[in-house]
């Protein structure tokens, strides 16, 4: 048996039409098909199986099955021979079976492959998560290490500062060193933040701060540059700001320090000017910080890629060219706006504008304090000075202003009971040295031993020995407050009456805690609890001034202790989380639970003292 | 274990002296700290002896070990303990323990 000519023609035409095969190939296929149907030769089955596999397309399989089904029906209808019909049935069944099995096998294989892929993906994802966690942990640990060393430097400098062993010029230098250490601490933090920017994990840490104080810290950071670059005049202009703003001070400082560094880098002579102005807007206070210079300036082309990474206009200059790129990223992340204007050969102005939506009135703690000024003539009409004096009076300070050198000297030599808490001098540069010598004389007596002498607005570096504090620019009111507070806190620093509870399951941690507190607060009472339950119990029977709470403890962990304490409906003192897990997630969680802050492990006495100082200050203020 | 204890003792003195403490102030604290450390390491060894230690228990011991080592100034070992908190390779921790 075999296909007749008409049947062959039918199949050849169908193959050409359905599968686009040429005549010869279609004729060969029909021959193979015939061999299967009438001789049981499986070659065509294997070939079609291969095609189905290779095409890997359900539409192709469907087309093939339709073709076979139609062909079978066509042949079946044309024959009356039962034996032939049966053979046809067997052949077609083989084809259907093979093709169907092939598709099913293929689908099964795909399913298995998909499962394998899913498994591999899950493993990779788990591994990546582990790597990310390890990195996060490494960054945190690295910050521990670097900050510990810097805190030690800062701590020792502060001890020298607080001991009042230094005055005048040396005090001025010490202050610069302290600010340098503080800036370095910020920079270390920032380096870590840059890593975080890249991984999208930069933490914005907002708090209320004084803009003027921030600007002076920026200037301090550049103080050596300002002093050494004698062909450049550094200018600073700021509006008086009787309010505190809520924002990320540290990152804003980095932006401004980058502006200033850049200005000094590209200016050979002329000026660098830092300026701050603000205005009220319906949604808050918009401050604009700008740094202008008379440097080399930039062409429009250079301006276009000034915020791109690794762009430096002069390759001989130091740096990687990352500063402005980081600045832009920081500004974007903070939600501020950067602007730059420049002209080749004339200079450049970078500005950062930020809308502080949250502000609060500055309520300086100066009530009843005597703050006296000597203001030389050219300064007397300056808006800034007038506003500052008005502000101090408004908040209860007794302000006296000496307008001539003679009246000041006369007062200092004759004052008996009217002794100021602060005496600030804003004078011509040559007069500071004269007053410095007078302070030396006054200190030999007892009358002015509690008076803080400040030299303000010196406009240049002066070598003064006996002033307590020196400022090249006008000092913000915050500085007065700090100086007045220092006087008060020294009385409290031994920790008389201070009651502390430390909860940690590791005995060594408790011992070290006690050792550290005892060093600077020998009179503080320190209770130790070795676990959460014990800690809660102790809080029930005693009122503490501050609690340090380990977060990870067996039994009741720190978060559970916190929740339990809140449920007790008692007045809770500030509670600090004591932990080595300083990840962002930890920060988020501790604030969510109502902790006052974090004290990181390993315990650093400087951090601890900062916190205890805050507590004692608050008590003193009450 | 002695190797780690000796190394930590040395580092603890260096680290805590940095903060201005005298030898006699530090001695009892460090001695107690080393005892704590020995107990924690023993605890870790016991946990690792189990065929399938519980994650939570292992993490708790490693966390404690890390804190203790940090506080005693052995920051390298503390970092290692922290890293082990995120590894599935328990044999690596066992090898580390065996190395001292």
Interface residues (C-beta under 8 A of the other chain):
Chain A: X130 X133 X134 X137 X138 X141 X144 X145 X152 X505 X506 X507 X508 X509 X511 X512 X515 X516 X519 X552 X554 X580 X601 X602 X603 X605
Chain B: X15 X16 X18 X19 X20 X21 X25 X26 X28 X29 X32 X33 X36 X37 X60 X63 X64 X66 X67 X68 X70 X71 X72 X73 X75 X78 X79 X82 X83 X85 X86 X87 X88
